Each structure stands twice: as structure tokens, then as C-alpha cells.
Amino acid sequence: MKRTSRDIRTANRYGVLRQIIARSPTSRQELAAATGLSLATVATLVGELLDLGMLTEVGFEDSAGGRPRGLVAVNASGGALIGVDIAETYVRVELFDLALNVLARAREGMCPGGTRPEQVVGHVVSAVGSVVTQAGVEGARVLGVGVSVPGQVDRETGTSEYAPNWDWHDVPLLDLLAEHIAYPLHLDNPLRACAVAELWFGAARGRGDAVVVNLGTGVGAGLVLGGGLHRGVSNSAGEWGHTTLVLDGRPCHCGDRGCVETYAGAPGIMLNLRELSPDSPLLHPEDQTATIDALARAVAAGDPVAVQAVRDTARYLGAAIANLVNLLDPEVVVLSSWVAAALGEPLLREVREAVARHALKRPLAGTEIVLSPIPTDPVCLGAATFALEGALSSAVRGPAAGGPAARRAAPAARTASAPRTDPARSRTAPPA
């Protein structure tokens, strides 16, 4: 789709604000050098962001042989952003200031069989209400809510087109949420959210080409190519978890067999463990999180079955990552999400060895493989940047000219001071 001048202006605003968040305070000259934009363009964009209350002037710095340079910084209190991580087993919500510092967190668990759309919406509504209350922010300060949901999504219509682990098809998720949440809503999936989080604050920062491997219940790869997020024609790039690893292998929720996800996602890791030791006390058949946590503790204690289970998982995962290394030749591969965080360095060591056995020497030599360094939930953080992008787009276009989801939510956001919640669904969520 051809980009309009307004799209380019939004992207430039977004790029400038991203650089200011990363290196605040900074000068217009430094921003021009970092973004590749002209000094005149940067000055105009900074002026617009100052007018929007997103930036503030913070003094001057001396320059070699010239006039002192004015410095600008993010106005952290100039607005709030909410990031929502809808995963297969939980909903996690974080509220950020404009500098993307976490101000409040909430988490709600989801039981097996409790993932019908209306149930998931209830969890999100409750958790969003919780973080707004915890942070004590006025509703008018919330610029938007970024929502990440597993599977394939249509960003323009706010639809979860296909979530294989839940058998969701064409669920109008943002329409359902907009019945209870008065803020502008923006939808994408965790692959893109994790990739943006790493690009802004993590191991992909300053890298032109990176792969962010999302290891949770499902598996996928967020792609950073040429310094920017790669979405693909239908916003479906990165469904690497549903590429074939073993011909005629384990059945997958997507309908195929032998997908990467069936060997490296949390349920696949549980199967790896069960095949090694069917009666292992580490197995909690109905609880992925408990099993992965028990496995991590057992590996740290040197339990031979646990060590072998992680090694077997890394063998599959390493072969699949080697394909990404050979195909994309990235500067860095980042292991992200909750399974990677739980298994940590033992998984990383085994994965590095497995990738080295399968990848071609030349691309492997230029590729680092690391754990995500982001201390907070990377999906919530990335989702919050989608809300920020939407807020900047609305500021350029006006609320009526945004995408369909933004048009639904924006008018209500101007008058409401808090989420509209259904008392029957509202619960107090404990901080994560």
C-alpha cells in the first residue's frame, strides 16, 4: 500500500520521539544525525511534539565554536500508555508514562477452557481498570491501549483472524473491548510487540537486522530487517513456529504436523520431558507455567532428566533457529518471552551449540544469540509503542481519519475519565 505524506509525517514523528526516549535529553542536531532527517525537518517535528505536550525544553549544552544547543526531553507526565499482553495462559497489563517507564502492573491467569472471547475480554477489562486505578491517572491522560493477541491479526479492523491454540476465527476483538474500554485501541500480535521492544530498548537496539524468537505456549519470530519492523504483505510475517521441523511429526493446532511450535513451545517441552520420564514429578499436566518453572529449578540443581529435557528442546530449537540464520543472516537472534526467561542461560548455552551444528559458518560468524535483556514484559512494552504510534497518527490526521479501531474508540476517550467496566466482570487483579 502506498504511503501518503501524512503516513510519512507520522513515521517521522515516531522516529524522532523514539530517539528522544532512547537518549533524553538531546539536541535537535543529535536527532538529525540519528534519524537521517534534515535539521529543518527535525526542528519542525520537535516543535509539533512540544505543542502536543509530549516534549519539554530542558536547557542548553555548549557546542564547539557555536551557539549553545537547546536540549529537549520527553515530558514523561504528558500522557500514559497501556500495553496488554494476552497470552494463552494469562493476561498481563502494564501502564507506562511517556518515557515508557512502568507505573503499574496487573496480571490475571486463564484456566484451560476459559479462553472464549468474552472471557478473555473480561480479563483485559479488569486488568486495564486495575492499572489505571493503581497509577491514579486521569482517563484523559491515557493516550491509547496497545493490545497483543497470539496468532494472525488484522490491524485495520481490529480482528483476531486466527488464533490456532484457541481455535479463534475472525473474532472482532477490539469491537468487544471497545464496549467496555473508552480509550483508543490498537491491535497486533506478540511477535511484532517483542521485536519493537527489543528494537527500542533491548538487544536489537542499533541493529539493522535482528530476529526475536518468542518462546511461550506458542512460538514465532519477530523480524527486524533494514532497521525496521517487517510485517509482510498481510501482517503475518514471522509465523516461523508453524514451519515444518519434523516431517509427519507431532500434530499441531494449526492442522499440520511437525511444526517448530510442537517441539519448542511450552506444551512441546512438556512432551519432551514426558518422553524422557513419563512419571516425572516435574510434570504438571494442566499447568504449563508450573512445569517450566519446576524444570528450570531442576536444571539449576543438576537433575539429569531436566538437563536432558532442556538439551532435547534446544536440539529442536537450534535446528529451527539455524534455518533463520541461514535465511536472514541477522546480526542478532534474541530469545524472548516467558519460557526463555524461565529456562535462561542453560537453554541459551544448549541453543548456541545446536545452532552451531546446523548453521552455515559465514552467517553464523556474524550472528549473536542472546537472551532478552528487557527486565519488564517485552510484549506489554511493545504493545504500548503501538498505542504511542496510534496517538501520533491521530495527532496528524485527527481522530476521524484514523483506522476503524481508532475511530471507534477515540470519541469516547475524549469524554471518559476511566474505562467503562461491567461490574459483573470487574475484579481486583494483583500486581504481577
Beta strands, then each sheet from edge to edge (+ up, - down):
strand 1: 26-27
strand 2: 55-61
strand 3: 69-74
strand 4: 80-86
strand 5: 90-97
strand 6: 102-109
strand 7: 142-148
strand 8: 152-154
strand 9: 159-163
strand 10: 168-171
strand 11: 185-188
strand 12: 210-215
strand 13: 219-225
strand 14: 228-229
strand 15: 332-336
strand 16: 368-371
sheet 1: 1+ 3- 2+
sheet 2: 6+ 5- 4+ 7+ 11+
sheet 3: 8+ 9- 10+
sheet 4: 14+ 13- 12+ 15+ 16+
end
